[in-house]
Amino acid sequence: MREKLESLKREAEEKIRAASDPEGLKELRVKYLGKKGEITSVLRGMKDLSPEERPVVGALANEVRNRLEEWIRAKESELEEARLQARLKRETVDVTLPGQPRPLGGVHPLNAVIEQIEDIFVGMGFEVAEGPEVETDYYNFEALNLPKDHPARDMQDSFYITPELLLRTQTSPVQVRSMQSKEGKVPVKIICPGKVYRRDDDDATHSHQFTQVEGLVVDRGIAMSELHGTLLAFAEQMFGEKLESRLRPSYFPFTEPSVEMDISCVQCGGSGCRMCKYSGWIEILGAGMVHPRVLERGGYDSERYTGFAFGMGPERIALLKYGIDDIRQFYTNDLRFLRQFQSV
């Protein structure tokens, strides 16, 4: 039996050293060390040995078993290292080769203008406020001094969801909501950027969905001169200090008095061209002193407090700032157009 164990040892060593893959090595483990393997078969015959031979043969069998297990483990490590080296060689990357260029995106020109507007007013102490795009008729119209029978409602053809719910036509409702949230505390100094919706035919200068940025200041002693100074500071930072500006009387239901702000044409410098219709001036926003009724609905005593408000369209600002001639360019996702503004 000792000769058979020695023979098994030599045979197993030869086959383990010759194994070329983990599957073959696994089969050899089962063949020699498994429950029905060669070593186990030899051990089952120990019952026929004399009491003196059993300990000797048992020790030899354990030695052979241990040696086979060592060889198999060593071969497993050898095969795993070879597999790893082969994989590394197969997946080697030449780091000196040029990489594949990836196209980089940029800030959308309209978003860039909105962010610039926000930065300018935040720098003047304004806070950015937001509100729902699906608005109630009360906040969108009535709280802004536009009762249901007011003729100025015809100026804003609206998307109604129910008789009392609609897609907001302006960001002015955020002003009223912000005043109410302040519960009569001053100062109120906010800007309200966001999307608005009106039933309009899309063309080069109109869209059924567009953006607005409105501003509101409420405090004691607010005067028209402060409105003028604020708007002038904005215009100079947005378009440059060389421009000229003017305020013209206008009408908005939620402000009294109301004005529109013009700047000297950014294309011709005020000498007259097609862009400004040869007037030398371009209108950029509407503004005015907050109407007392709007202050009252916002929770403020119009006898003690005054305020001013303004509203502008970032699309119009972007058209002027970048010399774009069609508002629809902002919404077509044409990469040829958008790539021009990657450095904006």
ZADO-269027 format. One line per 3 residues: for each residue x, y, z of C-alpha. Coordinates in Angstrom, 3 decimals, always signed. Example, Ala and Ser with C-alpha at 12.3 -4.5 7.8 and 13.67 -1.06 7.14 Angstrom:
<recs>
+12.300,-4.500,+7.800 | +13.670,-1.060,+7.140
</recs>
This chain:
<recs>
+0.000,+0.000,+0.000 | +2.946,+2.300,+0.652 | +4.164,+1.707,-2.864
+0.751,+2.609,-4.226 | +0.732,+5.895,-2.262 | +4.203,+6.783,-3.562
+3.086,+5.954,-7.079 | -0.016,+8.152,-6.693 | +2.154,+10.958,-5.365
+4.495,+10.846,-8.387 | +1.610,+10.544,-10.827 | -0.347,+13.423,-9.241
+2.744,+15.676,-9.108 | +3.372,+15.164,-12.796 | -0.219,+15.892,-13.793
-0.550,+18.932,-11.469 | +2.617,+20.481,-12.913 | +1.260,+19.877,-16.434
-2.171,+21.427,-15.741 | -2.793,+24.430,-18.018 | -6.117,+25.810,-16.817
-8.179,+26.091,-13.594 | -10.806,+23.631,-14.839 | -8.239,+20.882,-15.393
-6.699,+21.553,-11.989 | -10.127,+21.291,-10.384 | -10.625,+17.878,-12.000
-7.269,+16.683,-10.609 | -8.260,+17.850,-7.097 | -11.454,+15.812,-7.323
-9.613,+12.810,-8.791 | -6.988,+12.592,-6.049 | -8.457,+14.370,-3.004
-12.214,+14.053,-3.459 | -14.536,+11.870,-1.368 | -14.286,+9.202,-4.037
-10.702,+10.036,-5.021 | -7.570,+7.920,-5.194 | -6.273,+8.838,-1.713
-9.623,+8.071,-0.115 | -9.726,+4.714,-1.939 | -6.325,+3.773,-0.515
-7.370,+4.768,+3.001 | -10.414,+2.535,+2.804 | -8.065,-0.461,+2.437
-6.355,+0.244,+5.742 | -8.804,-2.048,+7.466 | -6.952,-4.997,+5.946
-3.586,-3.921,+7.397 | -2.029,-5.163,+10.586 | -2.194,-2.897,+13.650
+1.519,-2.148,+13.289 | +1.237,-0.977,+9.641 | -1.869,+1.196,+10.016
-0.164,+4.163,+11.769 | +2.698,+4.129,+9.288 | +0.449,+3.989,+6.227
-1.940,+6.573,+7.753 | +0.899,+9.034,+8.339 | +2.169,+8.483,+4.798
-1.328,+8.997,+3.348 | -1.725,+12.263,+5.268 | +1.699,+13.410,+4.072
+0.776,+12.630,+0.458 | -2.583,+14.399,+0.855 | -0.930,+17.504,+2.334
+1.740,+17.570,-0.374 | -0.895,+17.311,-3.125 | -2.878,+20.148,-1.576
+0.266,+22.336,-1.483 | +1.035,+21.595,-5.127 | -2.529,+22.328,-6.175
-2.575,+25.658,-4.287 | +0.756,+26.639,-5.770 | -0.471,+25.722,-9.251
-3.662,+27.730,-8.704 | -1.599,+30.805,-7.817 | +0.623,+30.230,-10.841
-2.348,+29.941,-13.201 | -4.053,+33.019,-11.683 | -0.875,+35.089,-12.085
-0.525,+33.914,-15.689 | -4.160,+34.792,-16.384 | -3.679,+38.260,-14.874
-0.516,+38.928,-16.883 | -2.240,+37.828,-20.073 | -5.160,+40.154,-19.356
-2.851,+43.076,-18.594 | -0.985,+42.467,-21.820 | -4.256,+42.225,-23.742
-5.685,+45.396,-22.179 | -2.554,+47.493,-22.252 | -3.303,+51.146,-23.050
-0.746,+53.293,-24.796 | -1.017,+56.461,-22.736 | +1.023,+58.358,-25.307
-1.773,+58.088,-27.900 | -4.026,+61.166,-28.242 | -7.399,+60.829,-26.549
-10.753,+60.991,-28.264 | -12.077,+64.566,-28.105 | -15.456,+64.979,-26.442
-17.693,+67.870,-27.461 | -18.205,+70.313,-24.612 | -21.486,+72.052,-23.980
-22.014,+75.591,-22.815 | -24.518,+77.760,-21.020 | -27.579,+78.485,-23.163
-27.514,+82.175,-24.191 | -30.932,+82.772,-22.642 | -29.874,+81.185,-19.348
-26.660,+83.211,-19.478 | -28.665,+86.446,-19.742 | -31.008,+85.436,-16.899
-28.016,+84.587,-14.694 | -26.386,+87.906,-15.542 | -29.604,+89.784,-14.680
-29.790,+87.922,-11.376 | -26.137,+88.678,-10.592 | -26.642,+92.388,-11.266
-29.667,+92.722,-8.983 | -28.331,+90.405,-6.285 | -25.306,+92.693,-6.261
-27.719,+95.543,-5.484 | -29.195,+93.668,-2.524 | -32.155,+91.947,-4.173
-33.254,+88.417,-3.315 | -34.391,+85.876,-5.932 | -37.986,+84.684,-5.395
-39.935,+81.971,-7.214 | -43.566,+80.988,-7.512 | -45.885,+78.451,-9.206
-46.283,+78.435,-12.969 | -49.868,+77.165,-12.610 | -51.466,+80.150,-10.908
-54.875,+81.193,-9.606 | -56.886,+83.875,-11.341 | -56.760,+85.890,-8.123
-52.953,+86.144,-7.935 | -52.443,+86.436,-11.683 | -55.032,+89.187,-12.171
-57.223,+90.361,-9.289 | -54.447,+90.901,-6.750 | -52.657,+92.951,-9.411
-55.557,+95.368,-9.804 | -57.099,+93.473,-12.742 | -60.660,+92.509,-11.730
-62.595,+90.107,-13.951 | -64.202,+92.852,-16.017 | -60.994,+94.899,-16.441
-60.296,+95.692,-20.128 | -56.544,+95.245,-19.629 | -57.134,+91.486,-19.370
-57.595,+91.520,-23.128 | -53.907,+92.433,-23.399 | -52.988,+88.965,-22.118
-54.740,+86.093,-23.875 | -54.326,+83.293,-21.352 | -54.140,+79.503,-21.133
-56.920,+78.622,-18.674 | -57.024,+75.172,-17.068 | -60.232,+75.828,-15.108
-62.187,+79.074,-14.658 | -59.946,+79.829,-11.660 | -56.640,+78.209,-12.693
-54.340,+79.179,-15.550 | -50.748,+79.151,-16.701 | -49.381,+82.412,-15.362
-49.116,+85.199,-17.923 | -46.476,+87.091,-15.942 | -44.235,+86.641,-12.911
-46.015,+89.480,-11.081 | -48.017,+87.008,-8.924 | -44.729,+86.154,-7.214
-44.539,+89.779,-6.067 | -47.904,+89.573,-4.303 | -47.096,+86.182,-2.791
-43.743,+87.494,-1.554 | -45.377,+90.546,+0.058 | -47.893,+88.319,+1.818
-45.152,+86.016,+3.066 | -43.357,+89.030,+4.586 | -46.486,+89.742,+6.682
-46.036,+93.498,+6.491 | -42.325,+93.548,+7.266 | -39.991,+95.810,+5.299
-37.915,+96.087,+3.274 | -39.128,+93.900,+0.425 | -36.480,+93.705,-2.282
-36.893,+90.819,-4.707 | -36.585,+89.796,-8.339 | -38.784,+87.051,-9.800
-37.343,+85.177,-12.821 | -39.357,+82.439,-14.499 | -41.372,+81.117,-17.427
-44.702,+82.643,-18.430 | -47.330,+81.630,-20.983 | -49.667,+83.508,-23.310
-51.810,+82.490,-26.259 | -49.718,+84.040,-28.993 | -48.638,+83.094,-32.497
-44.945,+82.210,-32.605 | -42.909,+84.463,-34.876 | -39.569,+86.263,-34.855
-40.527,+88.422,-31.856 | -43.303,+86.447,-30.082 | -43.670,+83.078,-28.407
-46.458,+81.292,-26.521 | -43.870,+80.496,-23.819 | -41.177,+82.941,-22.795
-39.365,+84.210,-19.709 | -39.692,+87.262,-17.523 | -37.708,+88.827,-14.728
-39.695,+91.164,-12.529 | -38.518,+93.173,-9.567 | -40.183,+94.691,-6.518
-39.056,+97.057,-3.778 | -41.333,+98.077,-0.895 | -40.301,+100.268,+2.030
-40.941,+103.643,+3.614 | -40.243,+106.619,+1.389 | -39.525,+104.787,-1.871
-39.625,+107.303,-4.743 | -39.521,+107.312,-8.532 | -35.933,+108.589,-8.408
-34.836,+105.323,-6.749 | -36.558,+103.338,-9.489 | -34.757,+105.395,-12.123
-31.394,+104.953,-10.432 | -31.873,+101.193,-10.071 | -32.835,+100.725,-13.724
-30.007,+102.943,-14.937 | -27.473,+100.951,-12.924 | -28.869,+97.728,-14.399
-28.787,+98.998,-17.997 | -25.206,+100.233,-17.690 | -23.991,+96.914,-16.294
-25.880,+94.925,-18.915 | -25.138,+96.991,-22.028 | -22.239,+99.246,-21.085
-21.839,+102.684,-19.531 | -21.810,+104.579,-22.846 | -25.513,+104.055,-23.528
-28.148,+106.684,-22.906 | -31.501,+105.937,-21.328 | -34.878,+107.585,-20.849
-38.193,+106.917,-19.130 | -41.441,+107.419,-21.054 | -44.946,+107.589,-19.531
-46.928,+104.386,-20.042 | -49.769,+102.419,-18.480 | -49.840,+99.204,-16.439
-52.758,+98.325,-14.139 | -50.484,+97.371,-11.243 | -48.322,+100.530,-11.219
-49.172,+104.226,-10.980 | -47.459,+106.187,-12.414 | -46.128,+103.760,-15.036
-43.161,+104.158,-17.346 | -41.241,+102.336,-20.040 | -37.468,+102.458,-20.219
-35.645,+103.006,-23.518 | -31.933,+102.760,-24.169 | -29.970,+104.159,-27.091
-29.856,+101.613,-29.900 | -27.088,+99.075,-29.279 | -26.514,+98.710,-33.015
-26.317,+102.267,-34.274 | -25.571,+104.061,-31.009 | -28.648,+106.269,-31.398
-28.083,+107.531,-34.944 | -30.972,+105.513,-36.361 | -31.152,+102.119,-38.087
-33.568,+99.321,-38.976 | -33.285,+97.743,-35.528 | -34.553,+100.887,-33.757
-36.842,+101.844,-36.665 | -34.627,+104.892,-37.195 | -35.677,+106.390,-33.851
-32.347,+105.821,-32.105 | -34.142,+104.262,-29.097 | -35.112,+100.699,-28.099
-37.566,+99.839,-25.305 | -36.217,+97.234,-22.853 | -38.641,+97.101,-19.902
-41.714,+98.455,-18.168 | -41.846,+99.810,-14.622 | -43.597,+102.135,-12.231
-44.603,+102.856,-8.648 | -46.613,+100.009,-7.124 | -50.342,+100.733,-7.229
-51.825,+101.284,-3.736 | -54.371,+98.500,-4.293 | -51.593,+96.025,-5.030
-49.799,+97.071,-1.859 | -52.998,+96.596,+0.157 | -53.577,+93.114,-1.268
-49.979,+92.258,-0.413 | -50.636,+93.202,+3.213 | -49.056,+96.674,+3.299
-50.587,+99.982,+4.351 | -50.352,+102.175,+1.234 | -50.457,+105.268,+3.473
-47.222,+104.248,+5.187 | -45.345,+102.342,+2.486 | -44.534,+102.875,-1.169
-42.689,+100.767,-3.669 | -41.612,+100.356,-7.246 | -41.779,+97.415,-9.632
-40.300,+96.590,-13.014 | -40.481,+93.772,-15.519 | -38.330,+92.750,-18.465
-38.083,+89.928,-20.988 | -34.696,+88.162,-20.993 | -35.315,+87.091,-24.597
-35.508,+90.734,-25.655 | -32.412,+91.587,-23.628 | -30.549,+88.690,-25.285
-31.714,+89.718,-28.762 | -30.247,+93.168,-28.217 | -27.126,+92.077,-26.379
-26.043,+89.442,-28.908 | -27.562,+90.825,-32.100 | -30.010,+87.927,-32.591
-32.910,+88.618,-34.942 | -35.324,+85.742,-34.180 | -36.598,+84.709,-30.746
-37.353,+81.208,-32.030 | -33.620,+80.496,-32.161 | -33.659,+80.146,-28.378
-36.030,+77.164,-28.521 | -34.987,+75.185,-31.623 | -31.877,+73.583,-30.054
-29.903,+74.187,-33.238 | -26.301,+73.380,-32.316 | -24.981,+75.663,-35.058
-26.663,+78.545,-33.264 | -25.846,+77.465,-29.701 | -22.131,+76.847,-30.360
-21.693,+80.558,-31.034 | -22.333,+81.227,-27.333 | -20.166,+78.568,-25.659
-17.887,+81.263,-24.290 | -20.799,+83.471,-23.085
</recs>
